[in-house]
Amino acid sequence: MRVWERGSGETFACGTGSCATVAALVLRGVCPRNVPVDVHLLGGILSITITADDNILMTGPAETAFVGCVEV
């Protein structure tokens, strides 16, 4: 999956978009429920499972994207 954020351009990942994509595929009958679906993104792979009771489980790596200081 490729993610484009308005005003920022292409991003490395989007958990919400990945979950929505897999949910749509399950509703259309392309992917089964209760089976992890790997979503390949520029930042890595997320595993999304839509359960029988319509819960969405997302697992995958977490990475630091930015470190900085802000003076307030």
Backbone bond lengths (Angstrom), bond angles and torsions (degrees), N, CA, C in turn:
res aa  C-N    CA-C-N  psi(-1)  N-CA   C-N-CA  omega(-1)  CA-C   N-CA-C  phi
1 M - - - 1.437 - - 1.518 107.51 -
2 R 1.300 116.51 139.97 1.461 122.07 175.59 1.520 107.02 -112.08
3 V 1.324 115.86 142.01 1.464 121.68 -175.70 1.521 109.16 -121.56
4 W 1.320 115.69 128.96 1.461 122.21 176.89 1.519 107.81 -120.96
5 E 1.325 116.16 119.98 1.457 120.58 179.10 1.522 109.14 -104.05
6 R 1.321 115.27 123.31 1.460 120.25 -179.08 1.530 110.21 -55.89
7 G 1.301 116.78 128.83 1.451 122.07 179.59 1.516 114.13 89.70
8 S 1.340 117.51 -17.22 1.466 120.91 -179.13 1.517 112.90 -118.37
9 G 1.314 116.80 -25.72 1.455 120.49 -176.74 1.516 111.38 92.06
10 E 1.317 115.46 -155.71 1.460 120.00 -177.46 1.531 110.31 -71.91
11 T 1.330 115.59 136.87 1.466 120.95 179.61 1.528 109.12 -115.25
12 F 1.331 115.62 166.90 1.464 120.44 -176.25 1.523 113.24 -76.47
13 A 1.329 118.02 -30.23 1.462 119.78 -175.72 1.519 110.43 -162.28
14 C 1.328 115.29 163.24 1.458 122.04 174.88 1.528 107.62 -156.19
15 G 1.326 115.85 102.36 1.458 120.57 -179.47 1.515 112.15 -63.99
16 T 1.323 117.16 -42.46 1.460 120.92 -179.91 1.519 111.05 -62.58
17 G 1.326 116.41 -45.03 1.460 120.53 179.11 1.519 112.41 -65.30
18 S 1.327 116.46 -37.08 1.464 120.60 177.83 1.523 110.82 -64.52
19 C 1.339 116.07 -44.47 1.467 120.22 178.64 1.527 110.67 -63.19
20 A 1.317 117.12 -43.08 1.466 120.84 -179.73 1.525 111.04 -64.68
21 T 1.319 116.97 -39.36 1.463 120.88 179.57 1.524 111.02 -63.33
22 V 1.328 117.07 -47.16 1.459 120.22 -179.74 1.533 110.70 -67.03
23 A 1.340 117.32 -38.57 1.464 120.05 177.27 1.530 110.60 -60.14
24 A 1.323 117.32 -41.86 1.466 121.01 178.49 1.525 110.66 -64.65
25 L 1.341 117.16 -40.19 1.464 120.44 178.81 1.529 111.47 -65.32
26 V 1.327 117.03 -37.69 1.469 120.65 177.13 1.528 109.86 -66.29
27 L 1.321 117.43 -45.02 1.466 120.64 -179.97 1.524 112.40 -63.05
28 R 1.325 117.08 -31.29 1.474 121.09 178.55 1.526 112.43 -85.00
29 G 1.333 117.07 -3.69 1.455 120.19 178.64 1.513 114.80 82.67
30 V 1.329 117.84 10.80 1.462 121.42 -179.96 1.525 110.60 -78.44
31 C 1.337 116.82 -37.59 1.471 122.24 178.85 1.528 108.81 -121.88
32 P 1.326 117.19 145.94 1.469 120.05 179.64 1.531 112.05 -82.80
33 R 1.322 115.82 160.35 1.463 121.09 173.12 1.529 109.01 -75.61
34 N 1.311 114.98 161.65 1.475 122.90 176.02 1.525 114.44 61.01
35 V 1.307 117.73 18.61 1.464 121.99 176.90 1.527 107.80 -125.15
36 P 1.333 118.43 123.77 1.467 119.87 179.00 1.526 111.59 -61.51
37 V 1.323 115.50 135.64 1.468 122.41 176.86 1.524 106.83 -114.49
38 D 1.328 117.83 123.23 1.460 121.36 178.15 1.525 109.58 -83.99
39 V 1.316 115.16 124.80 1.460 122.01 177.31 1.529 106.99 -107.76
40 H 1.315 116.25 117.94 1.468 121.53 -178.02 1.524 109.09 -90.87
41 L 1.319 115.26 120.80 1.463 122.61 179.01 1.526 108.68 -121.26
42 L 1.321 117.70 166.70 1.461 120.13 178.41 1.523 111.96 -59.11
43 G 1.333 117.46 -32.56 1.456 121.63 -178.11 1.516 114.65 -87.95
44 G 1.314 118.61 -2.91 1.457 121.08 -179.81 1.513 111.65 141.24
45 I 1.305 115.74 -167.71 1.463 121.99 -176.18 1.519 109.70 -110.80
46 L 1.331 116.33 130.26 1.457 122.48 172.34 1.520 108.35 -107.73
47 S 1.320 116.74 140.81 1.457 122.10 176.34 1.530 107.87 -106.14
48 I 1.323 116.13 119.83 1.461 122.11 -176.18 1.526 108.80 -116.50
49 T 1.339 115.91 130.87 1.466 121.51 176.18 1.513 108.97 -124.73
50 I 1.330 116.84 128.83 1.462 122.58 172.68 1.528 105.63 -100.24
51 T 1.323 116.99 117.66 1.469 120.70 -175.14 1.530 110.81 -81.90
52 A 1.322 115.58 169.90 1.467 121.35 179.45 1.516 112.10 -60.64
53 D 1.347 117.16 -30.07 1.469 120.23 179.70 1.530 111.99 -98.87
54 D 1.338 116.25 24.35 1.472 124.44 173.55 1.522 114.99 65.79
55 N 1.323 117.89 23.83 1.459 119.60 167.78 1.523 107.70 -82.96
56 I 1.317 115.74 151.19 1.460 121.18 179.22 1.523 108.47 -116.47
57 L 1.329 116.18 124.30 1.458 122.03 179.42 1.524 108.64 -112.11
58 M 1.332 116.25 128.10 1.462 121.40 179.35 1.523 108.61 -121.99
59 T 1.321 116.52 129.49 1.453 120.85 174.85 1.518 108.66 -132.00
60 G 1.312 114.94 149.52 1.454 120.02 179.19 1.513 110.03 168.09
61 P 1.325 116.50 176.79 1.454 120.32 -177.68 1.528 112.15 -74.68
62 A 1.318 115.00 154.62 1.465 121.61 173.15 1.526 107.40 -117.29
63 E 1.291 116.57 132.15 1.460 121.88 -178.40 1.520 110.22 -128.79
64 T 1.326 116.66 147.25 1.462 120.93 173.54 1.512 108.50 -73.42
65 A 1.316 116.51 126.16 1.457 121.06 -179.52 1.526 112.35 -100.81
66 F 1.340 116.67 -22.83 1.468 119.73 -176.78 1.513 109.42 -160.94
67 V 1.299 116.54 141.78 1.462 123.07 172.52 1.512 107.17 -131.43
68 G 1.315 117.21 132.22 1.453 119.67 -179.83 1.514 111.30 -166.43
69 C 1.315 115.28 177.06 1.466 122.25 177.95 1.517 109.00 -126.60
70 V 1.304 114.96 142.79 1.454 121.19 177.83 1.516 107.91 -125.64
71 E 1.311 116.48 127.46 1.457 120.64 176.83 1.516 108.69 -90.73
72 V 1.341 115.62 125.85 1.459 120.41 -177.77 1.508 109.80 -112.20
